[in-house]
Amino acid sequence: MKFSKNYPNPFNPTTSIQYDLPEMAYVSISIYDIRGRELKTLVNAEQVAGFKSVRWNATDNKGKPVSAGIYLYMIQTESFRQVKKMALVK
């Protein structure tokens, strides 16, 4: 799996996360605050192979805007897991 850093970073008001699935896989992408609390689930589904892109608009699962700061995002499949940082500036 190829996984790019989010762009832009730092960002305001949205950022994109791009990845390339070599084969069909169950994909999970979630956003966490610096304390490790899950704020937003962006992807939680089986996806076909190919290039994908998902946007985050700096809101939580309830649609409420999050504050400026450092956030973590984790992308995982059955055989892959990676965590990266991003910064929201306001």
C-alpha positions in Angstrom: 0.0 0.0 0.0 1.2 3.5 -0.8 0.2 6.2 1.6 0.9 9.9 1.1 1.2 12.6 3.7 -1.9 14.7 4.0 -1.9 17.9 1.9 -1.8 20.7 2.7 -0.1 20.4 6.1 -0.6 22.6 8.1 -4.1 23.1 6.8 -7.2 25.3 7.1 -10.0 24.5 6.6 -9.6 21.1 4.8 -6.9 18.6 4.0 -6.7 15.5 1.8 -5.3 12.1 2.5 -4.3 10.0 -0.5 -3.5 6.3 -0.7 -3.2 3.6 -3.3 -4.6 0.1 -2.6 -2.8 -2.7 -4.6 -5.8 -5.0 -4.0 -9.3 -5.0 -2.6 -9.0 -4.5 1.2 -11.0 -3.3 4.2 -9.7 0.2 5.0 -10.1 2.3 8.1 -8.9 5.9 8.4 -9.6 7.8 11.6 -8.6 11.1 13.1 -7.4 11.4 16.7 -6.6 14.2 19.0 -3.1 14.4 20.6 -4.4 12.5 23.6 -5.4 9.6 21.4 -9.2 10.1 21.5 -10.9 9.3 18.2 -12.6 12.3 16.8 -13.6 11.4 13.2 -13.9 8.2 11.1 -13.2 9.1 7.5 -13.3 5.6 6.0 -14.5 2.3 7.4 -15.3 0.1 4.5 -14.1 -2.5 2.0 -12.7 -0.8 -1.0 -11.6 -2.0 -4.5 -7.9 -1.6 -5.6 -6.8 1.8 -7.0 -6.0 5.3 -6.1 -8.1 6.9 -3.4 -8.4 10.3 -1.8 -10.4 11.4 1.2 -10.9 14.9 2.6 -11.2 16.0 6.2 -12.9 19.3 6.9 -11.7 19.6 10.6 -15.0 18.4 12.1 -15.7 15.6 14.5 -18.1 12.7 14.0 -21.0 15.0 15.2 -20.1 17.7 12.6 -18.7 20.1 15.2 -15.5 22.0 14.3 -12.4 21.0 16.1 -9.9 23.6 17.5 -6.6 24.4 16.1 -3.8 22.0 17.0 -2.0 18.8 16.2 -4.0 15.8 15.2 -3.0 12.2 14.3 -4.5 10.1 11.5 -4.2 6.4 11.2 -4.8 4.4 8.1 -5.0 0.6 8.4 -5.8 -2.5 6.5 -5.4 -6.1 7.5 -1.7 -6.0 6.6 -0.8 -2.3 7.0 -1.0 0.3 9.7 0.5 3.8 9.7 0.0 6.9 11.9 1.0 10.5 10.8 0.7 14.0 12.3 -1.1 17.0 10.9 -1.6 20.5 12.1 -4.8 22.6 11.9 -4.2 26.3 12.0 -6.9 28.9 12.4 
